[in-house]
Amino acid sequence: MRTLSAGSTHVGQKRAHNEDFYVCDDRLGLYVVADGVGGHAKGEIASREAVEQVVMWVRRHLADIDRNIAEGGDGLAHVRRLLESGVQSACYMVYALAEQDPEKHGMSTTMSLLLVRGGHAFVAQVGDSRVYCMHGGEITQVTEDHTLVNYRIKQGLMTEEEARTSAAKNVITRAVGHKDYVQVDTFEFPAVAGDRYFLCTDGFHGYDPDPDEVAAIVKAPTLDGGVGDAIDLANRLGGRDNITAVLVKVV
């Protein structure tokens, strides 16, 4: 089993600079998108440093990851814990950078990570970037948005219709680097040939695209074409934020 991918990021129509960052590594089967917070280029530092840290972590622990995947069972849970630790290491590093430099105070980033190896897909999630999976022609959102609005919906304090126009729509409740520790969601599920994954920042999904539009992007004839379609769609809808899209295919 191997993976093929395409990714791109765009500043959008309203922002002066791009605070998103992403990595596609088909050799590792590792894909990460991050949306920095902080302004004045500090969010850009947070997203880049966090992603580079977690990529180094995965490379450093790759033999352990592969051994645990081969064992299955509790080994898969161990891989999830390893990825969580990688995100925690990135969290601590971004927090420490901000503590050392007053100009970086408050910087942080979202992070959505996908690792596909040995017939399994692993996801680690912080914030409101997203991972979608298309399996057997059906697309599902794997991750949950860590936002104030989503929390209110889950608690029955707000309807989804009210959420679409809420002023708190972009308020995130978890971020890498905001503190020296962050709660990380992790998932594991089988990966088979033909599966596709779509990772994106809220510069794309913040427009509440129709599920059919997302599905059309994910199953585009070419990965590059699908990524381009995602960025074009977000820009046509206003491009009010940075836009990052990554498509992955299992072959």
C-alpha positions in Angstrom: 0.0 0.0 0.0 1.2 3.5 -0.8 -0.3 7.0 -0.9 -0.2 9.8 -3.5 -1.1 13.4 -2.7 -1.4 17.0 -3.8 -1.6 20.1 -1.7 -1.7 23.8 -2.0 -2.2 26.9 0.0 -3.5 30.4 -1.0 -3.5 33.7 0.9 -7.2 34.3 -0.1 -8.7 37.6 -1.1 -8.7 39.5 2.2 -5.5 38.7 4.2 -2.1 40.4 3.8 -0.1 37.2 4.4 -0.6 33.5 4.7 -0.6 32.0 8.2 -1.5 28.4 7.0 1.2 25.7 6.6 1.0 22.2 5.3 3.2 19.1 4.6 2.6 16.2 2.2 5.1 13.3 2.6 4.1 10.3 0.5 7.2 8.4 1.6 6.0 8.6 5.3 2.3 8.6 4.4 2.1 11.7 6.6 -0.1 14.8 5.9 -0.5 17.8 8.1 -2.4 21.1 7.7 -2.2 24.0 10.2 -3.8 27.4 10.5 -1.8 29.8 12.6 -3.2 32.3 15.1 -1.5 35.4 16.2 -1.4 38.0 13.5 1.6 40.1 12.2 3.2 36.9 10.9 3.3 35.3 14.3 0.6 32.8 13.3 2.8 31.9 10.3 5.6 31.1 12.7 3.4 29.0 14.9 1.9 26.9 12.1 5.3 26.3 10.4 7.2 25.4 13.6 4.4 23.1 14.9 4.2 21.2 11.6 7.9 20.8 11.2 8.2 19.6 14.8 5.6 16.9 14.4 7.1 15.7 11.1 10.5 15.3 12.8 8.7 13.4 15.7 7.1 10.9 13.3 10.4 10.3 11.5 12.2 9.8 14.8 9.6 7.2 15.9 8.9 5.6 12.6 10.4 2.2 13.5 8.3 2.1 16.7 5.2 3.1 14.7 5.7 0.4 12.1 6.4 -2.3 14.7 3.2 -1.4 16.6 1.1 -1.4 13.4 2.4 -4.8 12.6 1.4 -6.1 16.1 -2.1 -4.7 15.8 -4.5 -4.6 18.8 -2.9 -2.6 21.6 -0.1 -1.6 19.2 -2.5 0.6 17.2 -3.5 2.4 20.4 0.2 2.9 21.1 0.6 4.5 17.7 -2.3 6.9 18.6 -0.5 7.8 21.8 2.8 8.4 19.9 1.0 10.8 17.6 -0.6 12.5 20.5 2.8 12.9 22.1 4.1 14.4 18.8 1.4 17.0 18.8 2.1 17.7 22.5 5.8 18.2 21.7 4.8 20.7 19.0 2.5 22.4 21.5 5.2 22.8 24.1 7.7 24.1 21.5 5.3 26.8 20.2 4.4 27.8 23.7 8.1 28.1 24.7 8.9 30.2 21.6 6.1 32.6 22.6 7.3 32.8 26.2 10.8 33.7 25.1 9.7 36.5 22.8 7.0 39.0 23.9 6.3 39.8 20.3 5.2 36.2 19.8 2.9 36.1 22.9 -0.4 34.5 22.1 0.6 32.7 18.9 -0.8 29.2 18.4 -2.1 27.0 15.6 -4.7 24.4 14.7 -3.4 21.1 13.5 -5.0 18.2 11.6 -2.6 15.2 11.0 -3.2 12.1 8.9 -0.8 9.2 8.9 -1.5 6.3 6.5 0.7 3.2 6.9 0.4 -0.6 7.0 -3.3 -0.7 6.1 -4.3 1.8 8.8 -5.1 5.5 8.9 -4.4 7.5 12.0 -5.6 11.0 12.7 -4.6 13.6 15.4 -6.7 16.7 15.7 -6.5 20.1 17.5 -8.6 23.1 16.5 -11.0 23.6 13.6 -9.1 22.5 10.5 -10.6 19.2 9.2 -10.0 15.7 7.9 -12.6 14.1 5.6 -12.5 10.5 4.4 -14.1 9.0 1.3 -14.5 5.2 1.5 -16.7 3.2 -0.9 -18.0 6.4 -2.5 -19.3 7.8 0.9 -17.6 10.9 2.4 -17.5 11.6 6.1 -16.0 14.2 8.3 -13.5 12.3 10.6 -12.6 15.2 12.9 -14.7 17.4 15.2 -14.3 21.2 15.1 -12.9 22.5 18.5 -14.9 25.7 18.4 -17.2 27.6 20.8 -20.1 27.3 18.3 -19.7 23.5 18.0 -19.6 23.2 21.8 -22.8 25.2 22.0 -24.5 23.0 19.4 -23.5 19.8 21.3 -24.8 21.2 24.5 -28.1 22.1 22.9 -27.5 25.8 23.4 -27.5 26.7 19.7 -29.0 25.3 16.5 -26.8 24.6 13.4 -28.8 27.3 11.6 -27.9 29.8 14.3 -24.3 28.7 14.2 -24.0 29.7 10.5 -24.4 33.4 11.4 -22.9 33.4 14.9 -20.2 36.0 15.6 -18.4 33.3 17.6 -18.1 31.0 14.6 -14.4 31.3 14.4 -13.6 31.1 18.1 -11.5 28.0 18.7 -11.4 26.2 22.0 -8.2 24.2 21.5 -5.0 25.3 19.9 -1.4 24.0 19.7 0.8 26.4 21.6 -1.8 28.5 23.4 -0.7 26.8 26.6 2.0 24.3 27.3 -0.5 21.4 27.0 -3.5 20.7 24.7 -6.1 18.0 24.6 -5.6 16.0 21.3 -8.3 13.9 19.6 -6.9 10.7 17.9 -8.6 8.2 15.7 -7.6 5.0 13.9 -9.5 3.1 11.1 -8.6 0.7 8.2 -7.2 2.2 5.0 -7.7 0.3 1.7 -6.9 1.0 -1.9 -9.3 3.5 -3.4 -9.8 5.5 -0.2 -9.3 9.2 -0.4 -8.7 11.8 2.3 -9.2 15.6 2.2 -7.5 17.9 4.7 -8.4 21.6 4.8 -8.3 24.7 6.9 -11.4 26.8 7.8 -10.6 29.1 4.9 -12.3 26.4 2.9 -14.9 24.7 5.1 -15.9 28.0 6.8 -18.2 28.7 3.9 -20.3 25.6 4.9 -19.9 23.9 1.5 -22.5 21.5 0.4 -21.5 17.8 1.1 -21.9 17.2 -2.7 -19.4 19.9 -3.4 -16.9 18.4 -1.0 -17.4 15.0 -2.5 -16.9 16.3 -6.0 -13.5 17.8 -4.9 -12.4 14.6 -3.2 -13.2 12.4 -6.1 -11.9 14.7 -8.8 -10.1 12.9 -11.7 -6.8 14.3 -10.6 -5.5 15.2 -7.1 -4.0 18.5 -8.3 -7.3 19.3 -10.0 -9.3 18.6 -6.8 -7.0 20.8 -4.7 -7.3 23.6 -7.3 -11.1 23.3 -7.3 -11.2 23.6 -3.5 -9.1 26.8 -3.5 -11.0 28.2 -6.4 -14.4 27.6 -4.7 -13.3 29.3 -1.5 -12.0 32.3 -3.4 -15.2 32.6 -5.4 -17.1 32.6 -2.1 -15.1 35.5 -0.9 -11.7 34.2 0.1 -11.9 36.0 3.5 -9.2 33.7 5.1 -6.2 31.8 4.0 -7.1 28.6 2.2 -5.2 25.3 2.4 -6.3 22.0 0.8 -4.6 18.6 0.7 -5.9 15.5 -1.2 -4.6 12.0 -0.5 -5.3 8.8 -2.4 -4.5 5.2 -1.3 -3.3 3.1 -4.1 
